[in-house]
């Protein structure tokens, strides 16, 4: 998570670009920058120990998935 503010801004690419397309580009940009996820994470306080535990579990899941893929490849 970054501490700096992120401003997601979209302007028309050409003169008569449809609003729906601009909205779609805006939503993609917001999703790419993880703005909504970060907002939801910050809604409630999590103890540092909880954060570490969650990250550790996430890391273990990824490693397990990679291990299974490696076994299936051979």
Backbone torsions as a table, in degrees:
resi	resn	phi	psi	omega
1	UNK	NA	133.6	179.8
2	UNK	-95.2	149.8	179.6
3	UNK	-87.9	-17.1	-177.0
4	UNK	-80.4	147.5	179.1
5	UNK	-71.4	146.5	178.7
6	UNK	-117.0	122.8	177.9
7	UNK	-106.0	113.2	177.4
8	UNK	-92.5	115.4	-176.5
9	UNK	-132.1	139.8	178.9
10	UNK	-132.7	132.6	176.0
11	UNK	-121.9	157.1	-177.7
12	UNK	-61.5	137.5	179.6
13	UNK	-79.2	-32.4	176.8
14	UNK	-141.1	173.9	-168.0
15	UNK	-53.9	-52.8	-174.0
16	UNK	-111.1	42.2	179.2
17	UNK	-67.1	130.9	-179.1
18	UNK	-61.7	144.7	-179.7
19	UNK	-62.6	-37.1	-179.0
20	UNK	-59.6	-39.5	179.8
21	UNK	-67.8	-38.8	178.2
22	UNK	-65.4	-40.1	178.1
23	UNK	-62.9	-41.9	179.7
24	UNK	-62.4	-43.1	177.7
25	UNK	-63.4	-40.3	178.8
26	UNK	-61.5	-46.9	-179.3
27	UNK	-62.4	-38.8	177.3
28	UNK	-62.9	-41.8	-179.1
29	UNK	-65.7	-42.0	179.0
30	UNK	-63.4	-42.9	179.9
31	UNK	-65.5	-41.1	-179.3
32	UNK	-63.5	-38.7	-179.3
33	UNK	-83.9	0.0	178.5
34	UNK	56.6	37.8	-177.2
35	UNK	-67.7	-47.2	-176.8
36	UNK	-68.0	-42.4	179.4
37	UNK	-61.1	-42.5	-179.7
38	UNK	-65.1	-38.8	177.9
39	UNK	-60.5	-45.9	-179.1
40	UNK	-65.3	-37.0	178.5
41	UNK	-65.8	-35.2	-175.6
42	UNK	-86.0	-4.0	-179.5
43	UNK	-62.0	-38.0	-176.9
44	UNK	-123.8	147.0	179.0
45	UNK	-74.5	134.8	174.4
46	UNK	-120.6	132.1	178.2
47	UNK	-63.3	149.0	178.5
48	UNK	-55.6	-35.9	179.2
49	UNK	-65.1	-37.0	176.9
50	UNK	-63.7	-43.5	-180.0
51	UNK	-60.9	-45.8	-179.8
52	UNK	-61.9	-42.9	-179.2
53	UNK	-63.3	-43.8	179.8
54	UNK	-62.4	-44.2	178.5
55	UNK	-63.3	-40.5	-179.7
56	UNK	-64.1	-43.1	178.0
57	UNK	-63.2	-41.1	178.9
58	UNK	-62.1	-43.5	179.5
59	UNK	-62.0	-44.2	179.4
60	UNK	-61.1	-40.7	178.9
61	UNK	-60.7	-46.2	-179.3
62	UNK	-62.6	-45.6	179.8
63	UNK	-62.7	-40.3	178.4
64	UNK	-63.2	-42.9	179.3
65	UNK	-62.3	-43.8	178.2
66	UNK	-63.8	-39.9	179.2
67	UNK	-62.5	-43.2	179.2
68	UNK	-64.7	-42.7	178.2
69	UNK	-61.8	-41.0	-179.4
70	UNK	-65.3	-39.4	178.9
71	UNK	-66.8	-38.9	-179.2
72	UNK	-71.8	-26.4	-178.9
73	UNK	-72.7	-29.8	-177.4
74	UNK	-91.4	NA	NA
